[in-house]
Amino acid sequence: MEKLQAALARAREKREGGTDRPLRTTDVTARNRARRAAKDGAIGERWASIGMFEASPKRMHDSRIYSSEASVEAQHFDILRTKLFLEMRRNDWTRIAITSATAGCGKTTTACNLIAGMGRQPETRGMLFDMDFRRPAVAKFFGAAPGSSLEDVFLGNVDFADQAMRLDENTSVSVTTRIVADPARVILRSQTSEILDQIQADYRPDLMLFDMPPVLVSDETRGFLKLVDAVLIVAAADMTTVAQVDEVEREVAQYSNVAGIVLNKCRFMDEGYGYSY
């Protein structure tokens, strides 16, 4: 024991007396924090350059977007958001596409509630892109009427910061305001992929959420899935068949990861969701 203590003492003296002392952990941490603060400051400035949009509360309520405020109606979406974020962090995912088998399953409602709920979590940043160029609905759900469409960003005609709108300090939406005759021409071009990469690099969002057309009625969704980390599938109770869910899941699995399946439009509610403190 005495020999071990002596050896430790000699090693300690050698470390403390050396001319080339290594940087202490606290010094490294301080420098890293300074670098991160500078980077976060630049990112914050970019986010601030996106114009703020005040969504219509009535329009949001009529569209069943409840998650901007804590409420009983928002609890289901809050749970979904938490589960999704846990899965994203576990797998290091950022880009999530949301789709369904057919139209009318509620994928856009789910997407809008997810992004609206992020506004209550200021430590995270999220973006929603309306990629359903056949039947765009995000603008209507929020009551937005911007001067340009998401297609203009992908074609290089408008800067992202000029087209996107912030719902809160930490969330933004990029809406589609007109139907595109040939969506695949825009969505699947290489420039679209490059622009999305640049947006992600410039704004460093925790979540990039893409509201896509239904898988079984569009070809552009299949082509786009290779650009995302995972896919959330929305199924409607009493509407989407088990066979359709199985087909969509198999289709998605060919191109990306399946983040989960959301059962929407259930006609019952567990009594536990009505509790309060």
C-alpha positions as CSV (number, residue, x, y, z in Angstrom):
1,M,0.0,0.0,0.0
2,E,2.8,2.4,0.9
3,K,4.6,1.7,-2.4
4,L,1.4,2.4,-4.3
5,Q,0.8,5.7,-2.4
6,A,4.4,6.7,-3.1
7,A,4.0,5.9,-6.8
8,L,0.8,8.0,-7.0
9,A,2.5,10.9,-5.2
10,R,5.4,10.8,-7.6
11,A,3.0,10.7,-10.6
12,R,1.1,13.6,-9.1
13,E,4.2,15.7,-8.6
14,K,5.3,15.0,-12.2
15,R,2.0,16.1,-13.6
16,E,1.8,19.3,-11.6
17,G,5.4,20.2,-12.2
18,G,5.5,19.6,-16.0
19,T,5.8,22.5,-18.4
20,D,3.3,21.0,-20.9
21,R,0.3,20.6,-18.6
22,P,-2.7,19.3,-20.4
23,L,-5.8,21.5,-20.6
24,R,-8.0,20.9,-17.6
25,T,-11.4,19.3,-18.3
26,T,-13.1,22.5,-17.0
27,D,-11.1,24.6,-19.5
28,V,-12.1,22.3,-22.3
29,T,-15.8,22.4,-21.2
30,A,-15.7,26.2,-21.0
31,R,-14.3,26.5,-24.5
32,N,-16.8,24.1,-25.9
33,R,-19.6,26.0,-24.3
34,A,-18.3,29.2,-25.8
35,R,-18.2,27.7,-29.3
36,R,-21.7,26.2,-28.9
37,A,-23.0,29.6,-27.7
38,A,-21.6,31.3,-30.7
39,K,-23.1,28.7,-33.0
40,D,-26.4,28.8,-31.3
41,G,-26.4,32.6,-31.5
42,A,-25.9,32.4,-35.3
43,I,-28.7,29.8,-35.6
44,G,-31.0,31.9,-33.4
45,E,-30.4,34.9,-35.7
46,R,-31.4,32.8,-38.7
47,W,-34.6,31.7,-37.0
48,A,-35.4,35.3,-36.1
49,S,-35.1,36.2,-39.8
50,I,-38.2,34.0,-40.5
51,G,-41.3,36.2,-40.2
52,M,-43.7,35.5,-37.3
53,F,-47.2,34.5,-38.2
54,E,-50.1,34.7,-35.8
55,A,-52.3,31.7,-36.5
56,S,-56.1,32.1,-36.2
57,P,-57.2,30.4,-32.9
58,K,-60.7,29.8,-34.4
59,R,-59.3,28.3,-37.5
60,M,-57.0,26.0,-35.5
61,H,-59.8,24.9,-33.3
62,D,-62.1,24.2,-36.2
63,S,-59.3,22.2,-37.8
64,R,-58.9,20.2,-34.5
65,I,-55.4,21.7,-33.8
66,Y,-55.4,21.7,-30.0
67,S,-51.8,21.2,-29.0
68,S,-50.7,24.9,-28.9
69,E,-52.1,24.9,-25.4
70,A,-52.1,22.3,-22.7
71,S,-55.6,20.8,-22.6
72,V,-57.4,17.5,-22.3
73,E,-57.9,17.5,-26.1
74,A,-54.1,17.9,-26.6
75,Q,-53.1,15.0,-24.3
76,H,-53.2,12.4,-27.0
77,F,-51.0,14.5,-29.3
78,D,-48.6,15.4,-26.4
79,I,-48.1,11.7,-25.7
80,L,-47.5,11.0,-29.3
81,R,-45.0,13.9,-29.5
82,T,-43.1,12.6,-26.5
83,K,-43.0,9.0,-27.8
84,L,-41.8,10.2,-31.2
85,F,-39.0,12.4,-29.7
86,L,-37.8,9.6,-27.5
87,E,-37.6,7.4,-30.5
88,M,-35.9,10.1,-32.5
89,R,-33.2,10.7,-29.8
90,R,-32.6,7.0,-29.4
91,N,-32.0,6.6,-33.2
92,D,-30.5,10.1,-33.9
93,W,-33.4,11.0,-36.3
94,T,-34.3,14.5,-37.4
95,R,-36.4,14.1,-40.6
96,I,-39.8,12.5,-40.1
97,A,-42.4,12.0,-42.9
98,I,-46.0,11.5,-42.0
99,T,-48.3,9.7,-44.4
100,S,-51.3,7.3,-44.6
101,A,-52.7,4.7,-46.9
102,T,-55.4,6.9,-48.4
103,A,-56.8,10.4,-48.0
104,G,-59.0,11.4,-45.0
105,C,-57.0,9.5,-42.3
106,G,-56.0,12.7,-40.5
107,K,-52.3,12.8,-41.3
108,T,-52.3,16.6,-41.7
109,T,-54.2,17.1,-38.5
110,T,-51.7,15.0,-36.7
111,A,-48.7,16.8,-38.3
112,C,-50.2,20.2,-37.4
113,N,-50.8,19.2,-33.8
114,L,-47.2,17.8,-33.5
115,I,-45.7,21.1,-34.7
116,A,-48.1,23.3,-32.7
117,G,-47.3,21.3,-29.5
118,M,-43.5,21.9,-30.0
119,G,-44.2,25.6,-29.4
120,R,-44.7,24.7,-25.8
121,Q,-41.2,23.2,-25.6
122,P,-38.8,26.2,-26.1
123,E,-35.7,24.0,-25.8
124,T,-36.5,22.3,-29.1
125,R,-36.9,23.6,-32.6
126,G,-39.2,22.1,-35.3
127,M,-40.3,22.7,-38.9
128,L,-43.3,21.5,-40.8
129,F,-43.3,21.3,-44.6
130,D,-46.5,20.8,-46.5
131,M,-45.3,18.3,-49.2
132,D,-48.8,17.2,-50.2
133,F,-48.7,19.1,-53.5
134,R,-51.8,17.3,-54.7
135,R,-54.1,18.3,-51.8
136,P,-52.3,21.0,-49.7
137,A,-54.1,21.7,-46.4
138,V,-51.6,23.1,-43.8
139,A,-52.2,26.7,-44.9
140,K,-56.0,26.3,-44.5
141,F,-55.6,24.6,-41.1
142,F,-53.6,27.5,-39.7
143,G,-55.4,30.3,-41.6
144,A,-52.2,31.3,-43.5
145,A,-52.1,33.1,-46.8
146,P,-48.4,33.7,-47.7
147,G,-47.3,35.3,-50.9
148,S,-45.4,32.3,-52.1
149,S,-45.6,28.5,-52.0
150,L,-43.1,25.8,-50.8
151,E,-42.7,24.8,-54.5
152,D,-41.1,28.2,-55.1
153,V,-38.4,27.4,-52.5
154,F,-37.6,24.0,-54.1
155,L,-37.4,25.7,-57.6
156,G,-35.0,28.2,-56.2
157,N,-37.3,31.2,-56.8
158,V,-37.7,32.2,-53.2
159,D,-35.4,31.9,-50.1
160,F,-36.6,29.6,-47.4
161,A,-36.6,32.4,-44.8
162,D,-38.8,34.5,-46.9
163,Q,-41.4,31.8,-47.6
164,A,-41.5,30.0,-44.2
165,M,-43.6,31.4,-41.2
166,R,-42.9,31.1,-37.5
167,L,-45.7,29.9,-35.3
168,D,-43.6,30.5,-32.2
169,E,-40.0,31.4,-31.5
170,N,-39.0,27.8,-32.1
171,T,-41.4,26.4,-34.7
172,S,-42.0,27.2,-38.4
173,V,-44.3,26.0,-41.2
174,S,-43.7,26.1,-44.9
175,V,-47.1,25.8,-46.6
176,T,-48.2,24.9,-50.1
177,T,-50.7,27.4,-51.5
178,R,-51.4,25.9,-54.9
179,I,-51.9,22.5,-56.4
180,V,-48.9,21.2,-58.4
181,A,-49.8,19.3,-61.6
182,D,-46.7,17.1,-61.5
183,P,-45.6,16.9,-57.9
184,A,-42.9,14.3,-58.6
185,R,-41.1,16.7,-60.9
186,V,-40.6,19.1,-57.9
187,I,-40.2,16.7,-55.0
188,L,-37.8,14.2,-56.6
189,R,-35.4,16.6,-58.3
190,S,-31.9,16.7,-56.9
191,Q,-32.1,20.4,-56.1
192,T,-34.9,19.7,-53.6
193,S,-32.7,17.4,-51.7
194,E,-29.9,19.9,-51.7
195,I,-32.1,22.7,-50.5
196,L,-33.4,20.6,-47.6
197,D,-29.8,19.7,-46.7
198,Q,-29.0,23.4,-46.6
199,I,-32.0,24.3,-44.5
200,Q,-31.1,21.6,-42.0
201,A,-27.5,22.8,-41.9
202,D,-28.5,26.5,-41.5
203,Y,-31.2,26.1,-38.9
204,R,-30.3,22.9,-37.1
205,P,-33.9,21.9,-36.2
206,D,-34.5,19.0,-33.9
207,L,-37.5,18.0,-36.0
208,M,-38.2,18.4,-39.7
209,L,-41.7,17.1,-40.3
210,F,-43.0,16.4,-43.8
211,D,-46.7,16.1,-44.5
212,M,-46.7,13.7,-47.5
213,P,-49.4,12.5,-49.8
214,P,-50.9,9.0,-49.0
215,V,-48.6,6.2,-50.0
216,L,-51.1,4.2,-52.0
217,V,-52.2,7.0,-54.2
218,S,-48.9,8.7,-55.1
219,D,-45.5,7.9,-56.5
220,E,-43.7,10.9,-55.2
221,T,-44.1,9.8,-51.6
222,R,-42.2,6.6,-52.3
223,G,-39.4,8.5,-54.0
224,F,-39.1,11.1,-51.2
225,L,-38.9,8.6,-48.3
226,K,-35.3,7.9,-49.0
227,L,-34.6,11.5,-47.9
228,V,-36.1,11.1,-44.4
229,D,-34.9,9.2,-41.3
230,A,-38.3,7.6,-40.5
231,V,-42.0,7.6,-41.3
232,L,-45.0,8.0,-39.1
233,I,-48.1,6.2,-40.6
234,V,-51.6,7.4,-39.7
235,A,-54.5,5.0,-39.9
236,A,-58.2,5.9,-39.4
237,A,-60.4,3.6,-37.3
238,D,-63.3,2.2,-39.2
239,M,-61.7,3.4,-42.4
240,T,-58.2,2.0,-43.0
241,T,-58.1,-1.7,-43.3
242,V,-55.6,-4.0,-41.8
243,A,-54.5,-5.0,-45.3
244,Q,-53.9,-1.4,-46.2
245,V,-51.8,-0.8,-43.0
246,D,-49.8,-3.8,-43.8
247,E,-49.2,-2.7,-47.4
248,V,-48.1,0.8,-46.4
249,E,-45.8,-0.5,-43.7
250,R,-44.1,-2.9,-46.2
251,E,-43.8,-0.1,-48.8
252,V,-42.3,2.3,-46.2
253,A,-39.9,-0.3,-44.9
254,Q,-38.3,-0.6,-48.4
255,Y,-37.2,3.0,-48.3
256,S,-37.0,4.2,-44.7
257,N,-37.6,3.3,-41.0
258,V,-41.1,3.0,-39.6
259,A,-41.3,5.3,-36.6
260,G,-44.8,4.0,-35.6
261,I,-48.4,3.7,-36.6
262,V,-51.0,6.2,-35.2
263,L,-54.6,5.0,-34.9
264,N,-56.7,8.1,-35.5
265,K,-60.5,8.9,-35.3
266,C,-61.2,6.5,-32.5
267,R,-64.8,6.8,-31.1
268,F,-63.8,6.1,-27.6
269,M,-61.6,7.7,-25.0
270,D,-60.0,6.1,-22.0
271,E,-61.4,7.6,-18.8
272,G,-57.9,8.1,-17.6
273,Y,-57.3,11.0,-20.1
274,G,-59.8,13.1,-18.3
275,Y,-57.9,13.3,-15.0
276,S,-56.5,16.5,-13.6
277,Y,-54.5,17.5,-10.5
